Amino acid sequence: MAKPAKQQSLAAIPGALVLVGAGKMGGAMLDGWLSRKLPPKKIVVLDPQPSKPIKALAKRGVRINAKGDIGRVAALVIAVKPQTAPDALPLLAALIDKDTVVVSIMAGRTLGFLEKHLPNAAVVRAMPNTPAAIGRGITVAVGNRRVTALARKLAHGLLAATGSVEWIDDEDLMDAVTAVSGSGPAYVFLLAEAMAQAGAAAGLPAALAEKLARETIAGSGELLHRSDLAAATLRQNVTSPGGTTAAALGVLMDKDGVTPMMTKAVAAATKRGKELAG
């Protein structure tokens, strides 16, 4: 079995951590930072309409929409909606010094776009996914040339608060990353929907079919997470020659089956990502 990764403490972050945008993903990251012992008094949240749970963090010491000097900013995490970025970014430039690392989780906003609005900044562009909400996400990141080894280590620690982190050197791959892991949870949820509908069509009560589909996918995902075996090997281990699983896979793995469909789906998402990025 694969061993769980050791969590990195964020207690020693050398300055303030400013989170711009505390929606679902920003809020998930904030929860992760607090669970990794980042002192609440080091966190500044900038959000025009913070939710009640975010506001409640003020009692723990988190500074919500702090006024005045917030001190040296070690990291600035941008989690606003991409369409609001042109208005939001110029206001953030004053918070950045030569040692600040900027981490953006805005979909489709390139390093070039960020550098245009935040010149001379060390910038990391990252793509997390929604399982970050339960600490089981995966994030892929790429940095610009100003990101030092120390800045990358800090960015990695911040992103790892919601799950695994992988780094790439070629930013052009981010559209494919988005198509596979960013959009990927929707593909899995669609599979759960389809399995439930198929079960009901086979005669199962709808509620039971939905529960069977949901628990089977959740359990299989956890088995895949914990096992060192390849997905193909795990699939083969379930499949007896001439059995029921083999009969189903004969349909799912034919020339018009899941693999070619998924290849087309990921290609379509990748193409759309490039269009949105301009």
BELUR-V972117 format. One record per residue. N is the residue number from 1. PSI is psi in whole degrees, -180 to 180 (999 if undefined). OMEGA is omega in radians with two decimals (none if undefined). Layout:
n;psi;omega
N;PSI;OMEGA
N;PSI;OMEGA
This chain:
n;psi;omega
1;143;3.10
2;142;3.13
3;139;3.10
4;144;-3.13
5;143;3.10
6;130;-3.13
7;138;3.14
8;130;3.08
9;143;3.10
10;13;-3.04
11;-29;-3.02
12;18;3.14
13;129;-2.99
14;60;-3.13
15;-167;-3.13
16;152;3.01
17;117;-3.12
18;121;3.07
19;119;3.14
20;105;-3.08
21;113;-3.09
22;49;3.05
23;-149;-3.06
24;-50;-3.10
25;-43;3.09
26;-41;3.10
27;-38;3.10
28;-41;3.11
29;-42;3.13
30;-44;3.08
31;-42;3.14
32;-41;3.13
33;-43;-3.14
34;-37;3.13
35;-20;3.11
36;25;2.96
37;24;3.00
38;121;-3.10
39;125;-3.11
40;-34;-3.10
41;-14;3.10
42;-8;-3.06
43;131;3.03
44;125;3.11
45;125;3.07
46;110;-3.12
47;126;-3.10
48;-26;-3.13
49;70;-3.11
50;143;3.13
51;168;3.12
52;-43;3.10
53;-36;3.11
54;-45;3.11
55;-37;-3.11
56;-23;-3.14
57;-15;3.09
58;-31;3.12
59;-23;3.12
60;-6;3.10
61;-6;3.10
62;133;-3.12
63;116;-3.10
64;119;-3.13
65;50;-3.09
66;141;3.09
67;152;3.07
68;-163;-3.06
69;126;3.13
70;6;3.11
71;-173;-3.11
72;131;-3.12
73;112;3.12
74;-38;-3.12
75;141;3.10
76;114;-3.11
77;120;-3.07
78;113;-3.09
79;33;3.10
80;168;3.09
81;139;-3.06
82;-35;-3.08
83;-18;3.12
84;-6;-3.03
85;-45;-3.11
86;-31;3.11
87;-34;-3.04
88;-40;-2.99
89;-44;-3.13
90;-30;-3.13
91;-16;-3.08
92;-16;-3.04
93;-34;-3.09
94;-16;-3.12
95;-10;-2.96
96;135;2.96
97;-174;-3.03
98;-19;-3.11
99;0;-3.14
100;134;3.02
101;129;3.12
102;126;3.13
103;119;3.13
104;130;3.03
105;23;3.11
106;124;-3.14
107;134;3.02
108;-11;-3.13
109;115;-2.99
110;168;3.05
111;-40;3.13
112;-43;3.10
113;-45;-3.12
114;-41;3.13
115;-33;3.12
116;-41;-3.09
117;-23;-3.14
118;69;-3.05
119;145;3.10
120;13;-3.14
121;149;2.97
122;113;-2.98
123;134;3.03
124;126;3.04
125;130;-3.06
126;148;3.08
127;100;3.04
128;179;3.00
129;171;-2.93
130;-26;3.04
131;-6;3.01
132;-28;-3.11
133;-22;3.11
134;18;3.11
135;17;-3.10
136;26;3.12
137;177;2.96
138;136;-3.11
139;138;3.02
140;135;-3.04
141;153;3.06
142;138;-3.11
143;159;3.05
144;-178;-3.02
145;-15;-3.14
146;-6;-3.13
147;112;3.12
148;172;3.10
149;-38;3.14
150;-42;3.12
151;-40;3.13
152;-39;3.12
153;-42;3.12
154;-46;3.12
155;-42;3.13
156;-45;-3.13
157;-39;3.13
158;-43;-3.12
159;-32;-3.11
160;-9;3.12
161;-16;-3.14
162;10;3.11
163;-156;-3.10
164;155;3.11
165;133;3.03
166;148;3.14
167;145;3.05
168;160;3.11
169;-22;-3.06
170;108;-3.10
171;-25;-3.14
172;-20;3.14
173;-11;-3.05
174;-29;3.10
175;-39;3.08
176;-37;3.07
177;-47;3.13
178;-40;-3.12
179;-33;-3.10
180;-58;-3.03
181;-35;3.13
182;-48;3.11
183;-15;-3.01
184;-41;3.13
185;-33;3.11
186;-35;3.13
187;-41;-3.14
188;-42;3.12
189;-36;3.07
190;-39;3.10
191;-42;3.11
192;-42;3.09
193;-48;-3.08
194;-42;3.12
195;-41;3.13
196;-43;3.13
197;-40;3.12
198;-38;3.10
199;-42;3.11
200;-39;3.11
201;-27;3.13
202;-1;3.05
203;-4;3.14
204;147;2.98
205;140;-3.02
206;-41;-3.12
207;-40;3.13
208;-42;3.12
209;-41;3.13
210;-42;-3.14
211;-41;3.12
212;-44;3.14
213;-47;-3.09
214;-50;-3.09
215;-33;3.12
216;-44;3.14
217;-42;3.12
218;-45;-3.14
219;-40;3.13
220;-38;3.08
221;-41;3.12
222;-39;3.08
223;-44;3.10
224;-39;3.14
225;-41;-3.04
226;-23;-3.03
227;148;3.02
228;-6;-3.10
229;149;3.08
230;154;3.12
231;-39;3.14
232;-38;3.13
233;-43;3.10
234;-40;3.09
235;-46;-3.13
236;-34;-3.13
237;-23;3.13
238;-16;-2.93
239;109;3.04
240;136;3.14
241;128;3.10
242;6;-3.09
243;-171;-3.09
244;-41;-3.14
245;-42;3.12
246;-37;3.13
247;-43;3.13
248;-42;-3.13
249;-26;3.07
250;-31;3.09
251;-47;-3.05
252;-24;-3.06
253;16;3.11
254;-177;-3.02
255;-19;3.09
256;20;-3.02
257;-153;-2.98
258;-45;-3.04
259;-51;3.10
260;-35;3.11
261;-43;-3.14
262;-37;3.10
263;-43;3.11
264;-39;-3.12
265;-46;-3.14
266;-39;3.10
267;-40;3.13
268;-42;3.13
269;-39;3.11
270;-45;3.12
271;-43;3.14
272;-37;3.10
273;-41;3.11
274;-37;3.11
275;-43;-3.12
276;-32;3.14
277;-14;-3.14
278;999;none
